Amino acid sequence: MVHHRVFTEPEKGFVAHTAASKILAEHADVQCDAKFEVKSRMKLYDRLSQLHVDALMRVFPNHQHQGFSLAHNTNDTMFEYLDKNPDKAKRFARAMRSFSSSLGHQAFVVIKGYAWESLGQGLVVDIGGSQGHVSIALAQSYPSLSFIVQDRGEVIKGAAEALPGDLSHRITFMAHDFFTDQPVKADVYLLRRVLHDWSDSHCINILQGLVPSLKKGARIIVNDGIMPDPGKLPYLAERQAR
């Protein structure tokens, strides 16, 4: 109420809703986003102060997500954990859809950020594309393009059935682990907000997985955030970014 103004105090002793809390109360995707933050990420934050000690006491097969693994009492990475928990995977997918609609992350940034019309009747592989919200937006703007959305099986479950009817012949979904070789030869491989989740060595592995399917003229398009240097943005903007 004080910092983010989600609620307001119109007079002493009374708390009132705002436009922000109305969205939280009524928008299912935003609710999933909030629950994901509270039930998953805040557990991680709670353990970060102990991470450097606890991590020395437990050895994980994959050290990429130690904080998440400790917080959820599992040896799995976050994505392996979601694979085994379909309800949480669905909530995560909807939370990402909500996040992608926030300022600076909307699909129009992708739509306007590349000359998609130059591809003609090209095929785009949307890697880590969740339930296809970006591919849907691109397909609606560029009717000559076709799309394959790749993500983990539990993440894309039910996505094809939710497609607008006029797009069902141009957008398909494929379960794929992007740490394995890419099986599809395409004109464009889109990595939107994927690489920031991984260390440099993992990013190299993700990109190397594309090599076997790259044909002459193929493109790899990366749409992701670049962290600003400290002090370069206003306080609240920098706080949000970090």
FENURBEL-V698332 format. One record per residue. N is the residue number from 1. RES is the residue in one small letter. PHI is phi in whole degrees, -180 to 180 (* if undefined). PSI is psi in whole degrees, 0 to 359 (* if undefined). BURIAL is b if it has 9 or more other C-alpha atoms within 8 Angstrom, else e. Layout:
n->N res->RES phi->PHI psi->PSI burial->BURIAL
n->N res->RES phi->PHI psi->PSI burial->BURIAL
//
This chain:
n->1 res->m phi->* psi->324 burial->e
n->2 res->v phi->-81 psi->314 burial->e
n->3 res->h phi->-91 psi->314 burial->e
n->4 res->h phi->-102 psi->352 burial->e
n->5 res->r phi->59 psi->33 burial->b
n->6 res->v phi->-68 psi->323 burial->b
n->7 res->f phi->-119 psi->168 burial->b
n->8 res->t phi->-137 psi->160 burial->b
n->9 res->e phi->-119 psi->87 burial->b
n->10 res->p phi->-64 psi->331 burial->e
n->11 res->e phi->-150 psi->157 burial->e
n->12 res->k phi->-57 psi->128 burial->e
n->13 res->g phi->91 psi->357 burial->e
n->14 res->f phi->-124 psi->132 burial->e
n->15 res->v phi->-111 psi->133 burial->b
n->16 res->a phi->-125 psi->156 burial->e
n->17 res->h phi->-72 psi->161 burial->b
n->18 res->t phi->-129 psi->180 burial->b
n->19 res->a phi->-61 psi->325 burial->e
n->20 res->a phi->-68 psi->314 burial->b
n->21 res->s phi->-70 psi->333 burial->b
n->22 res->k phi->-64 psi->317 burial->b
n->23 res->i phi->-62 psi->317 burial->b
n->24 res->l phi->-62 psi->325 burial->b
n->25 res->a phi->-77 psi->330 burial->e
n->26 res->e phi->-113 psi->341 burial->e
n->27 res->h phi->-99 psi->113 burial->e
n->28 res->a phi->-62 psi->320 burial->e
n->29 res->d phi->-66 psi->320 burial->b
n->30 res->v phi->-66 psi->323 burial->b
n->31 res->q phi->-60 psi->317 burial->b
n->32 res->c phi->-63 psi->320 burial->b
n->33 res->d phi->-60 psi->313 burial->b
n->34 res->a phi->-65 psi->317 burial->b
n->35 res->k phi->-65 psi->322 burial->b
n->36 res->f phi->-62 psi->317 burial->b
n->37 res->e phi->-62 psi->313 burial->b
n->38 res->v phi->-73 psi->315 burial->b
n->39 res->k phi->-88 psi->340 burial->e
n->40 res->s phi->-115 psi->299 burial->b
n->41 res->r phi->-70 psi->323 burial->b
n->42 res->m phi->-67 psi->332 burial->b
n->43 res->k phi->-64 psi->320 burial->b
n->44 res->l phi->-63 psi->313 burial->b
n->45 res->y phi->-60 psi->323 burial->b
n->46 res->d phi->-63 psi->331 burial->e
n->47 res->r phi->-93 psi->351 burial->b
n->48 res->l phi->-62 psi->327 burial->b
n->49 res->s phi->-66 psi->335 burial->e
n->50 res->q phi->-102 psi->358 burial->e
n->51 res->l phi->-59 psi->314 burial->b
n->52 res->h phi->-65 psi->334 burial->e
n->53 res->v phi->-85 psi->309 burial->e
n->54 res->d phi->-62 psi->323 burial->e
n->55 res->a phi->-64 psi->330 burial->b
n->56 res->l phi->-72 psi->340 burial->e
n->57 res->m phi->-96 psi->346 burial->e
n->58 res->r phi->-131 psi->137 burial->e
n->59 res->v phi->-109 psi->126 burial->e
n->60 res->f phi->-107 psi->146 burial->e
n->61 res->p phi->-58 psi->325 burial->e
n->62 res->n phi->-131 psi->113 burial->e
n->63 res->h phi->-83 psi->4 burial->e
n->64 res->q phi->-63 psi->325 burial->e
n->65 res->h phi->-124 psi->47 burial->b
n->66 res->q phi->-58 psi->317 burial->b
n->67 res->g phi->-58 psi->313 burial->b
n->68 res->f phi->-63 psi->317 burial->b
n->69 res->s phi->-63 psi->317 burial->b
n->70 res->l phi->-64 psi->316 burial->b
n->71 res->a phi->-64 psi->328 burial->b
n->72 res->h phi->-107 psi->10 burial->e
n->73 res->n phi->54 psi->53 burial->e
n->74 res->t phi->-143 psi->157 burial->e
n->75 res->n phi->-91 psi->355 burial->e
n->76 res->d phi->-79 psi->152 burial->b
n->77 res->t phi->-72 psi->172 burial->b
n->78 res->m phi->-58 psi->316 burial->b
n->79 res->f phi->-74 psi->327 burial->e
n->80 res->e phi->-66 psi->321 burial->e
n->81 res->y phi->-63 psi->318 burial->b
n->82 res->l phi->-65 psi->324 burial->b
n->83 res->d phi->-58 psi->325 burial->b
n->84 res->k phi->-90 psi->355 burial->e
n->85 res->n phi->-131 psi->83 burial->e
n->86 res->p phi->-56 psi->321 burial->b
n->87 res->d phi->-64 psi->318 burial->e
n->88 res->k phi->-70 psi->326 burial->e
n->89 res->a phi->-64 psi->319 burial->b
n->90 res->k phi->-65 psi->318 burial->b
n->91 res->r phi->-63 psi->320 burial->b
n->92 res->f phi->-62 psi->316 burial->b
n->93 res->a phi->-61 psi->318 burial->b
n->94 res->r phi->-71 psi->326 burial->b
n->95 res->a phi->-63 psi->319 burial->b
n->96 res->m phi->-67 psi->325 burial->b
n->97 res->r phi->-65 psi->321 burial->b
n->98 res->s phi->-65 psi->314 burial->b
n->99 res->f phi->-61 psi->322 burial->b
n->100 res->s phi->-70 psi->347 burial->b
n->101 res->s phi->-94 psi->358 burial->b
n->102 res->s phi->-79 psi->164 burial->e
n->103 res->l phi->-57 psi->128 burial->e
n->104 res->g phi->91 psi->349 burial->e
n->105 res->h phi->-120 psi->6 burial->b
n->106 res->q phi->-67 psi->160 burial->b
n->107 res->a phi->-64 psi->334 burial->b
n->108 res->f phi->-64 psi->337 burial->e
n->109 res->v phi->-62 psi->321 burial->b
n->110 res->v phi->-74 psi->317 burial->b
n->111 res->i phi->-59 psi->317 burial->b
n->112 res->k phi->-91 psi->351 burial->e
n->113 res->g phi->-90 psi->358 burial->e
n->114 res->y phi->-150 psi->151 burial->e
n->115 res->a phi->-81 psi->72 burial->e
n->116 res->w phi->-62 psi->330 burial->e
n->117 res->e phi->-64 psi->338 burial->e
n->118 res->s phi->-70 psi->348 burial->e
n->119 res->l phi->-83 psi->348 burial->b
n->120 res->g phi->62 psi->233 burial->e
n->121 res->q phi->-94 psi->55 burial->e
n->122 res->g phi->-83 psi->166 burial->b
n->123 res->l phi->-111 psi->129 burial->b
n->124 res->v phi->-114 psi->129 burial->b
n->125 res->v phi->-101 psi->117 burial->b
n->126 res->d phi->-94 psi->96 burial->b
n->127 res->i phi->-81 psi->129 burial->b
n->128 res->g phi->66 psi->33 burial->b
n->129 res->g phi->-83 psi->8 burial->b
n->130 res->s phi->55 psi->234 burial->b
n->131 res->q phi->-97 psi->18 burial->b
n->132 res->g phi->85 psi->19 burial->b
n->133 res->h phi->-63 psi->325 burial->b
n->134 res->v phi->-74 psi->318 burial->b
n->135 res->s phi->-63 psi->323 burial->b
n->136 res->i phi->-61 psi->313 burial->b
n->137 res->a phi->-63 psi->319 burial->b
n->138 res->l phi->-67 psi->318 burial->b
n->139 res->a phi->-63 psi->325 burial->b
n->140 res->q phi->-71 psi->332 burial->e
n->141 res->s phi->-90 psi->334 burial->e
n->142 res->y phi->-131 psi->87 burial->b
n->143 res->p phi->-67 psi->351 burial->e
n->144 res->s phi->-90 psi->351 burial->e
n->145 res->l phi->-91 psi->150 burial->b
n->146 res->s phi->-118 psi->156 burial->b
n->147 res->f phi->-137 psi->143 burial->b
n->148 res->i phi->-121 psi->119 burial->b
n->149 res->v phi->-96 psi->122 burial->b
n->150 res->q phi->-111 psi->134 burial->b
n->151 res->d phi->-165 psi->180 burial->b
n->152 res->r phi->-65 psi->150 burial->b
n->153 res->g phi->-55 psi->316 burial->b
n->154 res->e phi->-69 psi->333 burial->b
n->155 res->v phi->-73 psi->320 burial->b
n->156 res->i phi->-89 psi->359 burial->b
n->157 res->k phi->-58 psi->125 burial->e
n->158 res->g phi->83 psi->355 burial->e
n->159 res->a phi->-68 psi->320 burial->b
n->160 res->a phi->-62 psi->321 burial->b
n->161 res->e phi->-68 psi->337 burial->e
n->162 res->a phi->-90 psi->359 burial->e
n->163 res->l phi->-66 psi->145 burial->b
n->164 res->p phi->-57 psi->139 burial->e
n->165 res->g phi->-55 psi->324 burial->e
n->166 res->d phi->-76 psi->355 burial->e
n->167 res->l phi->-110 psi->355 burial->b
n->168 res->s phi->-63 psi->336 burial->b
n->169 res->h phi->-88 psi->352 burial->e
n->170 res->r phi->-115 psi->349 burial->b
n->171 res->i phi->-126 psi->123 burial->b
n->172 res->t phi->-124 psi->163 burial->b
n->173 res->f phi->-120 psi->143 burial->b
n->174 res->m phi->-140 psi->128 burial->b
n->175 res->a phi->-73 psi->126 burial->b
n->176 res->h phi->-156 psi->137 burial->b
n->177 res->d phi->-95 psi->115 burial->e
n->178 res->f phi->-73 psi->2 burial->b
n->179 res->f phi->-89 psi->359 burial->e
n->180 res->t phi->-108 psi->169 burial->e
n->181 res->d phi->-62 psi->139 burial->b
n->182 res->q phi->-71 psi->124 burial->b
n->183 res->p phi->-89 psi->352 burial->e
n->184 res->v phi->-108 psi->130 burial->e
n->185 res->k phi->-89 psi->121 burial->e
n->186 res->a phi->-137 psi->173 burial->b
n->187 res->d phi->-86 psi->328 burial->b
n->188 res->v phi->-140 psi->138 burial->b
n->189 res->y phi->-115 psi->115 burial->b
n->190 res->l phi->-100 psi->123 burial->b
n->191 res->l phi->-115 psi->93 burial->b
n->192 res->r phi->-104 psi->115 burial->b
n->193 res->r phi->53 psi->47 burial->b
n->194 res->v phi->-112 psi->308 burial->b
n->195 res->l phi->-66 psi->333 burial->b
n->196 res->h phi->-65 psi->344 burial->e
n->197 res->d phi->-79 psi->350 burial->e
n->198 res->w phi->-128 psi->154 burial->b
n->199 res->s phi->-70 psi->168 burial->e
n->200 res->d phi->-56 psi->317 burial->e
n->201 res->s phi->-64 psi->322 burial->e
n->202 res->h phi->-69 psi->321 burial->e
n->203 res->c phi->-61 psi->320 burial->b
n->204 res->i phi->-61 psi->318 burial->e
n->205 res->n phi->-64 psi->320 burial->b
n->206 res->i phi->-61 psi->313 burial->b
n->207 res->l phi->-69 psi->322 burial->e
n->208 res->q phi->-65 psi->331 burial->e
n->209 res->g phi->-65 psi->342 burial->b
n->210 res->l phi->-83 psi->337 burial->b
n->211 res->v phi->-55 psi->314 burial->b
n->212 res->p phi->-59 psi->335 burial->e
n->213 res->s phi->-103 psi->359 burial->b
n->214 res->l phi->-70 psi->126 burial->b
n->215 res->k phi->-107 psi->168 burial->e
n->216 res->k phi->-60 psi->129 burial->e
n->217 res->g phi->89 psi->355 burial->e
n->218 res->a phi->-66 psi->152 burial->b
n->219 res->r phi->-121 psi->144 burial->e
n->220 res->i phi->-113 psi->118 burial->e
n->221 res->i phi->-109 psi->124 burial->b
n->222 res->v phi->-109 psi->123 burial->e
n->223 res->n phi->-121 psi->106 burial->b
n->224 res->d phi->-154 psi->172 burial->b
n->225 res->g phi->-87 psi->151 burial->e
n->226 res->i phi->-119 psi->120 burial->e
n->227 res->m phi->-69 psi->126 burial->e
n->228 res->p phi->-72 psi->155 burial->e
n->229 res->d phi->-65 psi->149 burial->e
n->230 res->p phi->-55 psi->137 burial->e
n->231 res->g phi->84 psi->3 burial->e
n->232 res->k phi->-91 psi->344 burial->e
n->233 res->l phi->-120 psi->161 burial->e
n->234 res->p phi->-57 psi->156 burial->e
n->235 res->y phi->-52 psi->309 burial->e
n->236 res->l phi->-67 psi->323 burial->e
n->237 res->a phi->-65 psi->319 burial->e
n->238 res->e phi->-68 psi->320 burial->b
n->239 res->r phi->-62 psi->317 burial->e
n->240 res->q phi->-65 psi->319 burial->e
n->241 res->a phi->-63 psi->324 burial->e
n->242 res->r phi->-91 psi->* burial->e
//
